[in-house]
């Protein structure tokens, strides 16, 4: 499909939507068209269901960390102008469930940008304690945490990256490092968490993946991939590269060495931060995430008071996902 034909499809999609209450960009409409193979009826149905889901669950009122509200981040961040480099820590405001989930995770960080200006998300998948993750956490807690991370990514970091790039950025590049992965991690209850996250992203945050690199993938991963692949849309599968130990050249083709951690073949070490580029509870290179009475036992990412304050405070809530249309 030519650019002119794509532009015409977006125009037709906008006309088909009619008088919706939100201001949405052409780039946002394009995400839904691509996800539904440029079928306008399919894209409309998915977008309207996204509006309904966000409204029914108050997703637009979810608080996100900013330099102004100084809320604690939900995962480590490095290299963005709008928020200082930070780690997830056991500080007041973060829910107990977020701390508990991360105690079993190998480490994760939103780390700088790739050569296209897209933020890079790195997860040390191979160090996850899969059985503990499934045993001590509920899918509702994992989903609540993931939604909080997604809202921060799209409402804060993507806007930061768009400003830096001088163009619209709405996708992230993902690296899953499988170093340390073994058969002990092939635990079906934990894999169902991946299914829940993938289902949420594909329904309500479609076409937000730029590239996906699975590196240091062992032979055991073939079994996992056969299961996970069935849960993914064809468009997502097409963006995934599964690499063994020969990952350095593909990663450096996508990411400048100064933005790629040294353990992945780059030059970055983030020496100024505990845990370096990707702090990990399992590797014990960051502060322990031990909850206290200041961390509510709730399914949401933040304590109840912060979640409630965000419903009425623009500062606590942070930037909007959508802008309401002005009344004529």
C-alpha positions in Angstrom: 0.0 0.0 0.0 1.4 3.4 -1.0 1.8 6.3 1.4 -1.1 8.1 -0.4 -3.3 5.1 -0.1 -2.5 4.8 3.6 -3.3 8.5 4.1 -6.6 7.9 2.4 -7.4 4.9 4.6 -6.6 7.0 7.8 -8.9 9.8 6.5 -11.7 7.2 5.8 -11.2 5.7 9.3 -11.5 9.2 10.9 -14.7 9.8 9.0 -16.1 6.4 9.9 -15.4 7.1 13.6 -17.6 10.2 13.5 -17.8 12.5 16.4 -15.7 10.9 19.1 -14.9 12.7 22.4 -11.1 12.5 22.1 -8.5 14.2 20.0 -6.5 11.4 18.4 -3.6 11.7 16.0 -3.3 10.2 12.6 -0.4 8.1 13.9 -2.7 6.7 16.6 -5.4 5.8 14.1 -2.7 4.2 12.0 -1.7 1.8 14.8 -5.2 0.3 14.8 -5.4 0.1 11.1 -2.0 -1.7 10.9 -3.1 -4.1 13.7 -6.2 -5.0 11.8 -4.4 -5.2 8.4 -5.9 -1.9 7.2 -9.5 -3.1 7.7 -11.4 0.0 8.7 -14.3 -1.9 10.4 -11.9 -4.0 12.4 -9.8 -1.0 13.4 -12.9 0.9 14.4 -14.2 -2.0 16.5 -10.9 -2.4 18.3 -10.5 1.4 19.0 -14.0 1.8 20.4 -13.4 -1.2 22.6 -10.2 0.5 23.8 -12.1 3.7 24.6 -14.6 1.6 26.6 -11.9 -0.4 28.5 -10.0 2.8 29.4 -13.2 4.5 30.7 -14.6 1.5 32.5 -11.3 0.9 34.4 -10.3 4.6 34.8 -7.1 3.9 32.9 -6.8 7.6 31.9 -6.7 8.5 35.6 -3.8 6.2 36.4 -1.0 8.3 38.0 2.4 8.3 36.2 5.7 9.4 37.6 6.9 12.8 36.4 9.6 15.3 37.4 6.8 17.5 38.7 4.9 15.1 40.9 8.0 13.1 41.9 6.1 9.8 42.2 8.4 6.8 42.5 9.0 5.0 39.3 7.6 1.5 38.8 10.8 0.2 37.1 14.3 1.5 36.4 14.7 4.3 33.9 17.8 5.7 32.3 18.5 8.6 29.9 15.3 10.6 29.5 15.1 14.4 29.9 11.7 14.6 31.6 12.5 12.3 34.6 15.8 11.7 36.4 17.5 8.3 36.2 15.8 6.2 38.9 15.4 2.7 40.2 12.3 1.0 41.6 12.7 1.2 45.4 10.7 0.1 48.4 9.6 3.7 49.2 6.1 4.9 50.4 3.6 5.0 47.6 4.6 1.9 45.6 2.2 -0.9 46.3 3.4 -4.1 48.0 2.4 -6.2 45.0 4.8 -4.3 42.7 7.7 -4.9 45.1 6.7 -8.6 45.5 6.5 -9.1 41.7 9.9 -7.6 41.2 11.6 -9.7 43.9 11.1 -12.7 41.5 12.1 -10.8 38.3 15.6 -10.9 36.8 15.7 -7.2 36.3 14.1 -4.6 33.9 14.9 -1.1 32.7 13.7 1.5 30.2 17.1 2.3 28.9 17.8 5.2 26.6 16.8 5.1 22.9 17.6 3.2 19.7 18.9 4.7 16.4 15.3 5.5 15.4 14.6 7.5 18.6 12.5 4.7 20.2 12.8 3.9 23.9 14.5 0.6 24.7 13.1 -1.8 27.2 15.5 -4.4 28.5 14.5 -7.4 30.6 16.8 -10.0 32.0 14.3 -12.8 31.3 16.8 -15.6 31.9 17.1 -14.7 35.6 13.4 -14.7 36.4 12.4 -17.0 39.2 9.4 -18.3 37.3 8.0 -20.6 39.9 8.1 -18.0 42.6 6.6 -15.4 40.3 3.6 -17.7 39.7 3.3 -19.0 43.3 3.3 -15.6 45.1 1.6 -13.3 42.7 -1.9 -13.0 41.1 -2.5 -12.3 37.5 -4.6 -9.3 38.5 -1.5 -7.8 40.3 0.7 -8.5 37.3 -1.8 -6.9 35.0 -2.2 -3.8 37.3 1.6 -3.4 37.4 1.9 -3.8 33.6 -0.8 -1.2 32.9 1.0 1.3 35.2 4.2 0.7 33.4 2.5 1.1 30.0 0.8 4.3 31.0 4.2 5.7 32.1 5.8 4.6 28.9 3.2 6.2 26.6 2.3 9.3 28.6 5.8 10.3 29.8 8.6 8.6 28.0 7.2 8.4 24.5 6.4 12.2 24.6 9.9 12.8 25.9 11.4 10.7 23.0 9.1 12.5 20.5 10.4 15.9 21.6 14.0 14.7 21.4 13.5 13.2 18.0 11.5 16.0 16.6 8.9 13.6 15.3 6.1 11.4 16.6 7.5 8.3 18.5 4.9 5.7 19.5 6.9 2.4 19.6 9.5 0.8 21.8 12.4 -1.5 21.0 12.5 -4.5 23.4 15.4 -6.8 24.4 14.9 -9.9 26.4 18.2 -11.4 27.6 17.8 -15.1 28.1 21.2 -15.6 29.9 20.7 -18.0 32.7 17.6 -19.6 31.3 17.0 -23.3 31.9 14.3 -25.9 32.0 13.5 -24.9 35.5 11.9 -21.7 34.2 9.6 -23.4 31.7 6.7 -23.1 34.2 3.2 -22.9 32.6 1.6 -20.8 35.4 4.3 -18.2 34.9 3.9 -18.3 31.1 0.2 -17.5 31.5 1.3 -14.2 33.0 3.0 -13.5 29.6 -0.2 -14.4 27.9 -2.2 -11.9 30.0 0.3 -9.2 29.3 0.4 -9.9 25.5 -3.4 -10.0 25.4 -3.6 -6.6 27.1 -1.0 -5.0 24.8 -2.5 -6.4 21.5 -6.0 -5.3 22.4 -5.4 -1.9 24.0 -1.9 -0.8 23.0 -1.6 -2.2 19.5 1.4 -1.6 17.2 3.6 -0.1 19.9 6.4 -2.5 19.3 9.3 -1.4 17.1 11.7 -4.3 17.2 12.0 -7.2 19.6 15.3 -9.0 20.2 15.5 -12.3 22.2 19.2 -12.8 22.8 21.2 -15.6 24.3 18.3 -17.9 23.6 19.1 -21.5 24.7 17.7 -24.6 23.0 15.1 -24.9 25.8 13.6 -21.7 24.5 12.3 -23.5 21.4 9.7 -25.2 23.6 8.6 -21.8 25.2 8.4 -20.2 21.8 6.1 -22.8 20.4 3.7 -22.0 23.3 4.0 -18.2 23.3 3.9 -17.8 19.5 0.3 -19.0 19.5 -0.7 -16.1 21.7 0.8 -13.4 19.4 -0.6 -11.5 16.4 1.3 -12.2 13.1 2.4 -8.5 13.1 4.1 -8.9 16.4 5.7 -12.2 15.5 7.2 -10.6 12.3 9.1 -8.1 14.5 10.7 -10.7 16.8 14.3 -11.8 16.2 15.5 -14.9 18.2 19.3 -14.8 18.5 21.8 -17.1 20.2 25.2 -15.8 21.2 25.5 -14.0 17.8 23.4 -11.1 18.9 26.0 -8.2 19.0 25.9 -7.2 15.4 22.1 -7.0 15.1 21.8 -5.1 18.4 24.4 -2.6 17.4 22.8 -2.1 14.0 19.7 -1.0 15.9 21.2 0.7 18.9 24.3 3.0 19.2 27.0 1.5 21.5 26.7 4.3 24.0 23.1 3.4 24.5 23.5 -0.3 24.7 24.6 -2.0 28.0 28.1 -3.5 28.1 26.6 -7.0 29.0 24.8 -6.8 25.6 27.9 -5.8 23.6 27.6 -2.0 24.0 29.7 0.6 25.9 27.1 1.8 28.5 27.6 0.8 32.2 25.4 3.5 34.0 28.1 3.5 36.7 26.3 6.4 38.5 23.3 4.1 39.4 22.9 1.1 41.7 22.7 -2.0 39.6 24.2 -0.2 36.6 22.1 -0.4 33.4 19.6 -3.0 34.6 19.3 -3.5 38.3 18.3 -6.9 39.4 17.0 -8.3 42.7 18.0 -11.8 41.6 21.6 -10.7 40.9 21.5 -8.7 44.2 23.0 -5.6 42.6 20.3 -3.2 43.9 18.6 -2.3 47.1 16.3 -5.0 48.5 12.6 -4.5 47.7 11.2 -5.3 51.2 7.7 -3.9 51.7 6.7 -2.0 54.9 3.4 -0.7 56.2 3.8 2.2 53.8 3.2 -0.1 50.8 -0.5 -1.0 50.5 -1.5 -4.6 49.7 -3.6 -3.7 46.6 -3.7 -4.9 43.0 -2.9 -1.4 41.7 0.7 -0.2 41.0 0.5 2.6 43.6 -1.1 3.0 47.0 -4.8 3.7 47.3 -4.3 7.3 48.3 -2.2 8.1 45.2 -4.7 6.3 43.0 -7.5 8.3 44.5 -5.6 11.6 44.4 -4.9 11.1 40.7 -8.7 11.2 39.9 -8.8 14.9 40.9 -5.2 16.2 40.7 -3.7 16.9 37.3 -0.2 17.0 38.9 -0.6 13.5 40.5 -2.2 12.1 37.4 0.5 13.4 35.1 0.1 13.9 31.3 -3.0 12.8 29.5 -3.2 9.8 27.2 -6.0 11.4 25.2 -7.0 15.0 25.1 -10.8 15.7 25.3 -12.1 17.7 22.4 -13.0 21.3 23.2 -16.7 21.9 23.3 -18.0 24.2 20.5 
